């Protein structure tokens, strides 16, 4: 298989938009509205409130702010990332001939809700033959957590055997896919034979809650290596916001 089709770069991500001014201030004011109070500046005591709210599961104030990421990653990572769809739905009403926006909170994954996902469609475009192949092989431990994996030793011949086997399988899938397209088969059918390690791209808009929840689970050492690397990249992008809120890898 031509090496140009293969990549060991797991994923890439950029933060393209923030629908927030001061996320910490917005969180504490959203919480204090219960007491009809508001603060103008974010202070040390507010950082303690932000952490208290998160640690005790009072997460609705985190759903008022949003971020939009542009992510490129293999499909198997996207299927993990799509689980983190928690946010607010924005609806517009007219009151006295004035447009008013109210935030309606719920937890359903729906196109009308605050967390949105738009991805390159294999129905409309011919999928680019670009695939992720890991450099190192991993194995499941003989006992314990069945989801866990450990690296094999550097001199284990399994590394090359894994790479060769996966590369041959991917190359066969590419040839079959392109042949089906040449025959006039619809792209929505032809794409069915492409493997999970093909790259795709998507816009992911999520609430601050969804983003932090994602990081809290996928930054853990026992998370799959590939999704952990994506989480590390997202963490670096939002670290300035988390620092303002007094949140770190250790306490989210």
GIZI-V688891 format. One record per pair of residues at least 6 apart in sequence whose ideal C-beta (glycine too) atoms are under 6 Angstrom apart, sorted by sequence separation. I is the first residue (numbers start at 1). GAP is how many residues later the second one is. D is the distance in Angstrom with one decimal. If there is no record, write none. Layout:
BEGIN
I	GAP	D
I	GAP	D
END
This chain:
BEGIN
152	6	5.5
92	7	5.8
93	7	5.0
141	7	5.7
29	9	5.2
92	9	5.5
140	9	5.7
181	9	5.5
218	9	5.1
180	10	3.9
218	10	5.9
90	11	5.9
138	11	4.0
219	12	4.9
91	13	5.7
138	13	5.6
177	13	5.4
218	13	3.8
88	15	5.0
89	15	4.9
136	15	5.6
137	15	5.1
177	16	5.9
215	16	5.6
25	17	4.5
88	17	5.4
176	17	5.5
177	17	5.8
24	18	4.7
28	18	4.6
22	20	5.9
173	20	5.6
215	20	5.6
28	21	5.2
86	21	6.0
137	21	4.7
173	21	5.7
31	22	5.9
137	22	4.9
173	22	5.6
27	23	5.4
89	23	5.6
136	23	6.0
63	24	5.5
85	24	4.4
89	24	4.8
63	25	4.7
137	25	4.3
24	26	5.5
87	26	5.6
88	26	4.1
87	27	2.7
87	28	4.0
31	30	4.5
85	30	4.2
219	30	5.6
30	31	3.7
133	33	5.4
27	34	4.5
30	34	5.1
27	35	6.0
216	36	4.7
215	37	5.8
26	38	5.4
26	39	5.4
131	39	4.9
212	40	5.3
23	42	5.0
20	45	3.8
60	45	5.8
129	45	4.7
19	47	4.0
18	49	5.7
17	51	4.0
16	52	5.3
15	54	5.8
16	54	5.2
13	56	5.5
14	56	4.9
13	58	4.8
74	58	4.3
12	60	4.8
126	61	6.0
11	62	3.7
123	64	5.9
127	64	5.9
123	65	4.2
132	65	4.7
131	66	4.9
131	67	5.4
122	69	3.8
130	69	4.7
148	74	5.9
120	80	5.2
119	81	5.8
120	81	5.0
119	83	3.9
118	85	4.8
117	87	5.8
116	89	4.5
115	91	4.8
114	93	5.3
115	95	5.4
76	120	4.2
87	120	3.8
75	121	4.8
74	123	4.7
75	123	5.9
86	123	5.6
87	123	5.9
5	124	5.0
86	124	4.5
6	125	5.8
7	125	5.8
74	125	5.6
75	125	5.7
5	126	6.0
84	126	4.8
6	127	5.1
8	127	4.9
72	127	6.0
72	129	4.7
84	130	4.3
71	131	5.5
70	133	5.9
71	133	5.8
69	135	4.8
68	137	4.4
66	139	5.7
66	141	5.8
65	143	4.6
63	144	4.4
67	144	6.0
62	146	4.6
63	146	5.0
62	147	3.6
80	147	5.2
77	149	5.7
59	150	4.8
77	150	5.7
1	166	4.7
1	170	3.3
23	185	5.7
50	195	4.6
51	195	5.7
47	199	3.5
10	216	4.9
23	218	5.0
10	219	5.1
11	219	4.8
13	220	5.0
24	220	5.0
13	221	5.9
24	221	4.1
15	222	4.4
END
